[in-house]
Amino acid sequence: MTAFDVAVIGLGAMGSAALFNLAKRGRRVIGFEQFEPGHEKGSSHGESRAIRLSYFEHPSYVPLARRAYEAWRELERASGETILTVTGILEAGHPGSHVVEGSLAASRLHGLPHEVLTGPEINHRFPAFRLPPDWIGLFQPQGGFLRPELAIRQFVRLSEHHGAEIRTRTHVLGIEPTASGIRIRSEADTIEAGSVILATGPWIGELASELKPHLRLTRQVLGWFSPRNPAFFTPDRFPVFILESEDDACYGFPDFAGSGVKAASHREGTVLATANANAQDGGEADEVQLRRMFRRFLPDADGPLCKMRTCLYTRTPDEDFIVDCSTHDPRIVLASPCSGHGFKFASVLGEVLTDLATGRTPVDDISRFRVDRLRASQTTSIPDRQIGEAS
Ligand SMILES: Cc1cc2nc3c(=O)[nH]c(=O)nc-3n(C[C@H](O)[C@H](O)[C@H](O)COP(=O)(O)OP(=O)(O)OC[C@H]3O[C@@H](n4cnc5c(N)ncnc54)[C@H](O)[C@@H]3O)c2cc1C
């Protein structure tokens, strides 16, 4: 007899959302988190995450994004907090930009509201920008930003309200399938659950060794700068943006909380052997890199540095997510939706993971996120005894 229907390991973006949905549906559920929800050591910190409907990565993400918006609004109603702010999002780049062309194709295919703008039109409408005259841009009015730490803490708080048991500051050491369920061994004790969701973000390779050879952890730097002309960077005058130049793709956010204009590069940062190898803050070279983008395209943002933080991407080879049952045991659900663009989907993926962990077929199409595609791209033999043993 198992004590819990489902155990969720990792209460970051995906785990906290799954825990909330499971508890809301009346499941006996337990959540484990090695730190405190909303901490700064994983992939979900830094005050803001971009959300957009049109998706340059692939148009098939659009239906999932639609449901994600609805589910974020549901979280706001349940929590009484503002999680999602719509500012519009500007995607701009050099002629032929993959970001702009991809987003335009997805917008047209799904009939999404959008405006195509030239570089000078963008500079006129949003005076903070100095984009080259031959650039093109696409403005999506529904784009905006989410508050990641707040969302995670609210998911956890509401889960507890719906009866979830929560163990924070508890590191899960290993999982082991048994005839009746999955045994979960933590620093505190050993429990059993009918199924388990592994939502351990950049640590996922430690408990899901079948994923480890396919994932790359990279250190990404976020910087906040005090703008020279603050009036240009308020959320009502300055949208969330993604800029694709010939040698970089960077993105940023308006100064919505008085902590500065935030910017980062999507380009691959230093590859790390483990999530614990991450040094927490950025250095001089990181600052130079971020300022380079400001100097070229947003000169008034190039003011004093407020702070820098590092954050981890967990990249798959094709940059699509992994959301599927383990090929070793279907009672183990794998959730690795990162590659630098997963947060916006946490609200809907919480529902999807709940379905997978309780034997239901998700309403949303997640065929793009199957785990067996990784094997097809790289044949790697993994001994079964490695399943679920933390290194
Ligand atoms: C710099 C940066 C910018 C990004 N920008 C965007 C954006 O603008 N828009 C967007 O949609 N996405 C963005 N992303 C991606 C998005 O943030 C991630 O997809 C998302 O945060 C991943 O959530 P997660 O739950 O998988 O991981 P996490 O939130 O890191 O959660 C994993 C949790 O598991 C816990 N854990 C790990 N191992 C154990 C264990 N053994 N026992 C107990 N607990 C454990 C960890 O402590 C952690 O809390 C960005 C990511 C980064 C790093």
The ligand as an SDF file (V2000), in Angstrom:
LIG
                    3D

 53 58  0  0  0  0  0  0  0  0999 V2000
   18.7020   32.9230  -17.6220 C   0  0  0  0  0  0  0  0  0  0  0  0
   17.4200   32.2500  -18.0030 C   0  0  0  0  0  0  0  0  0  0  0  0
   16.4490   32.9540  -18.6940 C   0  0  0  0  0  0  0  0  0  0  0  0
   15.2710   32.3470  -19.0920 C   0  0  0  0  0  0  0  0  0  0  0  0
   14.3060   33.0920  -19.7200 N   0  0  0  0  0  0  0  0  0  0  0  0
   13.1180   32.5330  -20.0060 C   0  0  0  0  0  0  0  0  0  0  0  0
   12.0620   33.3330  -20.5100 C   0  0  0  0  0  0  0  0  0  0  0  0
   12.2050   34.5430  -20.6680 O   0  0  0  0  0  0  0  0  0  0  0  0
   10.8730   32.7300  -20.7810 N   0  0  0  0  0  0  0  0  0  0  0  0
   10.6740   31.3900  -20.5670 C   0  0  0  0  0  0  0  0  0  0  0  0
    9.5740   30.9160  -20.8360 O   0  0  0  0  0  0  0  0  0  0  0  0
   11.6610   30.6260  -20.0620 N   0  0  0  0  0  0  0  0  0  0  0  0
   12.8610   31.1510  -19.7640 C   0  0  0  0  0  0  0  0  0  0  0  0
   13.8620   30.4020  -19.2270 N   0  0  0  0  0  0  0  0  0  0  0  0
   13.6510   28.9650  -19.0180 C   0  0  0  0  0  0  0  0  0  0  0  0
   12.8870   28.6780  -17.7560 C   0  0  0  0  0  0  0  0  0  0  0  0
   13.2580   29.5270  -16.7170 O   0  0  0  0  0  0  0  0  0  0  0  0
   13.0760   27.2080  -17.4110 C   0  0  0  0  0  0  0  0  0  0  0  0
   12.5150   26.4720  -18.4840 O   0  0  0  0  0  0  0  0  0  0  0  0
   12.3790   26.8160  -16.1360 C   0  0  0  0  0  0  0  0  0  0  0  0
   12.7370   27.6730  -15.1030 O   0  0  0  0  0  0  0  0  0  0  0  0
   12.7290   25.3700  -15.8030 C   0  0  0  0  0  0  0  0  0  0  0  0
   12.0190   25.0000  -14.6280 O   0  0  0  0  0  0  0  0  0  0  0  0
   12.3250   23.6320  -13.8950 P   0  0  0  0  0  0  0  0  0  0  0  0
   11.2110   23.4120  -12.9500 O   0  0  0  0  0  0  0  0  0  0  0  0
   12.6160   22.5800  -14.9200 O   0  0  0  0  0  0  0  0  0  0  0  0
   13.7100   23.8720  -13.1080 O   0  0  0  0  0  0  0  0  0  0  0  0
   13.9300   24.6330  -11.7210 P   0  0  0  0  0  0  0  0  0  0  0  0
   12.9710   25.7520  -11.5850 O   0  0  0  0  0  0  0  0  0  0  0  0
   15.3680   24.9060  -11.5640 O   0  0  0  0  0  0  0  0  0  0  0  0
   13.4640   23.5690  -10.6370 O   0  0  0  0  0  0  0  0  0  0  0  0
   14.1450   22.3910  -10.3190 C   0  0  0  0  0  0  0  0  0  0  0  0
   14.0410   22.2400   -8.7970 C   0  0  0  0  0  0  0  0  0  0  0  0
   14.3950   20.9260   -8.4080 O   0  0  0  0  0  0  0  0  0  0  0  0
   15.0860   21.0110   -7.1790 C   0  0  0  0  0  0  0  0  0  0  0  0
   15.8810   19.7760   -7.0310 N   0  0  0  0  0  0  0  0  0  0  0  0
   16.8420   19.3310   -7.8730 C   0  0  0  0  0  0  0  0  0  0  0  0
   17.3290   18.1410   -7.4730 N   0  0  0  0  0  0  0  0  0  0  0  0
   16.6580   17.8200   -6.3350 C   0  0  0  0  0  0  0  0  0  0  0  0
   16.7100   16.6890   -5.4530 C   0  0  0  0  0  0  0  0  0  0  0  0
   17.5270   15.6530   -5.6920 N   0  0  0  0  0  0  0  0  0  0  0  0
   15.8940   16.6950   -4.3720 N   0  0  0  0  0  0  0  0  0  0  0  0
   15.0320   17.7350   -4.1390 C   0  0  0  0  0  0  0  0  0  0  0  0
   14.9440   18.8130   -4.9510 N   0  0  0  0  0  0  0  0  0  0  0  0
   15.7300   18.8630   -6.0450 C   0  0  0  0  0  0  0  0  0  0  0  0
   15.9270   22.2710   -7.3500 C   0  0  0  0  0  0  0  0  0  0  0  0
   16.3910   22.7870   -6.1270 O   0  0  0  0  0  0  0  0  0  0  0  0
   14.9620   23.1870   -8.0620 C   0  0  0  0  0  0  0  0  0  0  0  0
   14.2140   23.9810   -7.1590 O   0  0  0  0  0  0  0  0  0  0  0  0
   15.0570   30.9750  -18.8040 C   0  0  0  0  0  0  0  0  0  0  0  0
   16.0220   30.2530  -18.1000 C   0  0  0  0  0  0  0  0  0  0  0  0
   17.1890   30.8750  -17.6800 C   0  0  0  0  0  0  0  0  0  0  0  0
   18.2030   30.0830  -16.9000 C   0  0  0  0  0  0  0  0  0  0  0  0
  1  2  1  0
  2  3  1  0
  2 52  2  0
  3  4  2  0
  4  5  1  0
  4 50  1  0
  5  6  2  0
  6  7  1  0
  6 13  1  0
  7  8  2  0
  7  9  1  0
  9 10  1  0
 10 11  2  0
 10 12  1  0
 12 13  2  0
 13 14  1  0
 14 15  1  0
 14 50  1  0
 15 16  1  0
 16 17  1  0
 16 18  1  0
 18 19  1  0
 18 20  1  0
 20 21  1  0
 20 22  1  0
 22 23  1  0
 23 24  1  0
 24 25  2  0
 24 26  1  0
 24 27  1  0
 27 28  1  0
 28 29  2  0
 28 30  1  0
 28 31  1  0
 31 32  1  0
 32 33  1  0
 33 34  1  0
 33 48  1  0
 34 35  1  0
 35 36  1  0
 35 46  1  0
 36 37  1  0
 36 45  1  0
 37 38  2  0
 38 39  1  0
 39 40  1  0
 39 45  2  0
 40 41  1  0
 40 42  2  0
 42 43  1  0
 43 44  2  0
 44 45  1  0
 46 47  1  0
 46 48  1  0
 48 49  1  0
 50 51  2  0
 51 52  1  0
 52 53  1  0
M  END
$$$$
